[in-house]
Amino acid sequence: MPVIVTEKAAKEFKRVIEDQKEPVDQTVLRIGVAAGGCSGYEYKLGIVKLTEIDQSNELLSEQHGIKVAVDKRSDLHLDGTTLDFFDGLEKRGFTFNNPNVSKSCGCGNSFSA
């Protein structure tokens, strides 16, 4: 499995979906990377409907009661990555712990592998 979603991150995703009045069982957390950022690649998170998933190009899994999709191209850069949710005084949001990173920017939103 390329990306591991922590229970805390899944709980936050469910909260966001419920706030939007969307059905959790028909909604997918899409995780990927795209060229850009100051280090070469940047992380991408999206919320899509299950019907929008291209199962020939995306790996679909279920973790802690949520559906997670990662496209096959991003899978190469995200293998072994953990997606967590941090809620502290200085910042709040999703965080990536990617063992494939050789260099990242100061904000942690872009990387090179």
C-alpha positions as CSV (number, residue, x, y, z in Angstrom):
1,M,0.0,0.0,0.0
2,P,1.6,3.3,-1.1
3,V,0.0,5.6,1.5
4,I,-0.9,4.8,5.0
5,V,-3.6,7.1,6.5
6,T,-3.6,7.4,10.2
7,E,-6.8,7.1,12.2
8,K,-6.5,10.8,13.2
9,A,-6.3,11.9,9.5
10,A,-9.2,9.6,8.6
11,K,-11.3,11.1,11.4
12,E,-10.6,14.6,10.1
13,F,-11.5,13.6,6.5
14,K,-14.8,12.2,7.8
15,R,-15.5,15.4,9.7
16,V,-14.9,17.5,6.5
17,I,-17.2,15.2,4.5
18,E,-19.9,15.3,7.0
19,D,-19.7,19.1,7.3
20,Q,-20.2,19.2,3.5
21,K,-23.3,16.9,3.9
22,E,-21.7,14.2,1.6
23,P,-22.0,10.5,2.1
24,V,-18.7,9.1,3.5
25,D,-19.2,5.8,1.7
26,Q,-19.4,7.5,-1.7
27,T,-16.6,10.0,-1.2
28,V,-12.9,9.4,-1.7
29,L,-9.8,11.1,-0.4
30,R,-7.5,11.4,-3.5
31,I,-3.8,11.7,-2.7
32,G,-1.1,12.4,-5.3
33,V,1.9,14.4,-6.3
34,A,2.4,16.9,-9.1
35,A,5.4,18.7,-10.6
36,G,5.9,22.0,-8.9
37,G,6.9,23.6,-5.7
38,C,10.4,24.8,-4.8
39,S,11.8,21.2,-4.5
40,G,10.4,19.5,-7.6
41,Y,7.1,17.9,-6.5
42,E,4.2,18.9,-4.3
43,Y,1.6,16.9,-2.5
44,K,-2.0,17.0,-3.7
45,L,-5.1,16.2,-1.7
46,G,-8.6,16.2,-3.1
47,I,-12.1,15.1,-2.3
48,V,-13.9,13.3,-5.1
49,K,-17.0,11.1,-5.6
50,L,-16.4,7.4,-5.9
51,T,-17.8,7.5,-9.4
52,E,-15.0,9.9,-10.5
53,I,-12.2,7.3,-9.7
54,D,-10.5,5.8,-12.7
55,Q,-9.8,2.3,-11.4
56,S,-7.6,1.5,-14.4
57,N,-5.2,4.3,-13.3
58,E,-5.8,4.7,-9.5
59,L,-5.2,2.4,-6.6
60,L,-8.2,2.3,-4.3
61,S,-8.1,1.2,-0.7
62,E,-10.2,1.6,2.4
63,Q,-8.5,2.7,5.7
64,H,-10.2,3.5,9.0
65,G,-13.6,3.6,7.3
66,I,-12.6,6.0,4.4
67,K,-11.8,5.3,0.8
68,V,-8.4,6.4,-0.4
69,A,-7.2,6.7,-4.1
70,V,-3.6,7.2,-5.3
71,D,-2.9,7.4,-9.0
72,K,-0.2,5.0,-10.3
73,R,2.2,7.7,-11.3
74,S,2.1,9.2,-7.8
75,D,2.5,5.8,-6.2
76,L,6.1,5.7,-7.3
77,H,6.8,8.8,-5.1
78,L,4.5,8.0,-2.2
79,D,5.3,4.3,-1.5
80,G,5.5,4.0,2.3
81,T,4.2,7.5,3.0
82,T,2.1,8.2,6.1
83,L,-0.6,10.9,5.9
84,D,-1.4,12.2,9.4
85,F,-3.4,15.2,10.8
86,F,-1.7,17.7,13.1
87,D,-3.7,20.0,15.3
88,G,-1.5,22.3,17.3
89,L,-1.1,25.9,18.4
90,E,1.3,26.8,15.6
91,K,-0.4,25.0,12.8
92,R,-3.2,22.7,11.8
93,G,-3.5,20.4,8.8
94,F,-2.6,17.2,7.1
95,T,1.1,16.2,7.2
96,F,3.1,13.8,5.0
97,N,5.9,11.6,6.3
98,N,7.5,10.3,3.1
99,P,10.5,8.0,3.4
100,N,11.4,8.6,-0.3
101,V,12.2,12.3,0.2
102,S,15.8,13.3,-0.4
103,K,15.2,17.0,-0.1
104,S,12.2,19.1,0.9
105,C,11.4,22.8,1.2
106,G,11.1,24.6,4.5
107,C,7.3,24.5,4.6
108,G,7.2,20.8,3.9
109,N,4.8,21.1,1.0
110,S,7.2,20.2,-1.8
111,F,10.0,17.6,-2.1
112,S,12.4,15.7,-4.4
113,A,12.9,12.0,-4.3
